[in-house]
Amino acid sequence: MNPNIRMRNILFAFLLLSSLTGQNFFVYLYILPFENTENDPTIEWIAPGLTDMVRQQVKNEFGVKVRDKEDLQVIMNDRSLMLKQSRGSKNLLVLGQFLRKMDKVDVSIQLVDIANWQEEDARKLSEVYNNIPSLNKRVGETLKNMIVPFLPKKVLSNSLKYPTFQSPDLKTKNNKLSNESEKVVQSLDSHIAELEASMDALLGARRRENQIQKRGVSVKKPDGEWTLDFDVDRKVRNNPENAANTKMLSTVLDQLLHNPYDIELQRPEFIYHDDDELYMTVRFPVVYKLKEQIIRDMLTTLPYSGLEQNGSLTIFYFNRESFNFPVDVVESIRTGSYRSIPVIRIYDEQENILIVIADSPENNIHSRQSDKVLYLPQNQFSPLIEFTVGGWSMQVAMETVEIQAVYEFILPVSEVESLSNVSLKFINENELVSFLEPIL
């Protein structure tokens, strides 16, 4: 082949390879519905407008691919999908919140990189309540500005100019350019031959390495037998790279294990008896629910490996690729020693305990009696969180519902008039008997 033609083919291949490897990456933008932080029903209608405006502003941006909540769940369940994206791509989560203060609506926007759960940017803005269209527009423009640093540079169609090649003059002899080109081609051929020889040697070395049986790895022999050499020195060690994630997980798990509930003690209701004026029924309502901040931290802070939602039930999955599970937490979950139940004590004006309510499902607690106080064993409270832990993974199941418990008891009218205050405390199940004995 003529050296000039070979040189032209090599340059063309080089330019084609450069254009392929320089292809644009993408910004995958996961936009969740804006959160009404105060749960104010009068402004709930604002949320769809904010979300729609954000989508409209960024959906036509060069290099942006808009995703929703379902897409986020898919990539959280299989993080390896990020590796299949174009090199340099970003996966950014948009978290928006809004609330009303007098005649203004405050909006905050957070941009989080879901690859490492780092906050990339955060903005706040405010607008008068009577000018929501302006608020929607400003929110859309704000997010558009927030993602600008992550967008790929748009390459103009005429920015890449290919060199113009001309047919060689076959009549020209001893052309210096032709001589130099031939030397370049010969040099490339030599280097390619050396590279192929190196690859052959490397592949041969790998084949030889694969033929050596490794310790601690099962091997199938040609006759169908499986063998394994014990690696007695091998120990399971924590991965130092997971230290930051483990610290965040430990903080959240500590709250989940020891203080996960918000309690609302409501004022009691008093019901007179038509057939007996000396006694009265007292109804004491209590509302149990999980702390909203804990659920928010679970969703936005921890790099969970999977997420399932079914109505009010949310299940988070964590594995040892991202976390080192604390030994004390694992032991507490396996033994169930973290479980606790609510105990209610109602006092008179002299701080004497008149009524004790132990809301436990255990039969031995229900069989106890007391001569000192009115003792009421109940079974209205149910745990709203459950843990499952194995050798490789951990699951945390949470129910975002409210338990409306109502405790009823009958008292003489004279004692009802002396009721002063009430106390509710969660007591560990293993310590419940020792806690009740001095009271009963």
Buried (B, 14 or more C-beta within 10 A) or exposed (E): EEBBEBBBEBEEEEEEEEEEEEEBBBBBBBBBEBBBBEEEEEBEEBBEBBBEBBBEBBEEBEBBBBBBEEBBBEBBBEBEBBEEBEEEBBBBBBBBBBBBEEEBBBBBBBBBBBBEBEEBBEBEBEBEBEEBEEBBBBBBBBBBEBBEEBBBEEEEEEEEEEEEEEEBEEEEEEEEEBEEBBEBBEEEEEEEEEEEEEEEEEEEEEEEEEEEEEEEEEEEEEEEEEEEEEEEEEEEEBEEEBEEBBEBBBEBBEEBBEEBBBEEBEEBEEEEEEEEEEBBBBEBBBBBBBBEEBBBBBBBBBBBBBBBEEEEBBBBBBBBBBBBBBEEBBEBBEEEBBBBBBBBBBBBEEEEBBBBBBBBBBEEBEEBEEEEBBBBBBBBBEBBBBBEBEEEBBBBBBBBBBBEBEBEBEBEBEBBEBBEEBEBEBBBBEEBBEBBEEBB
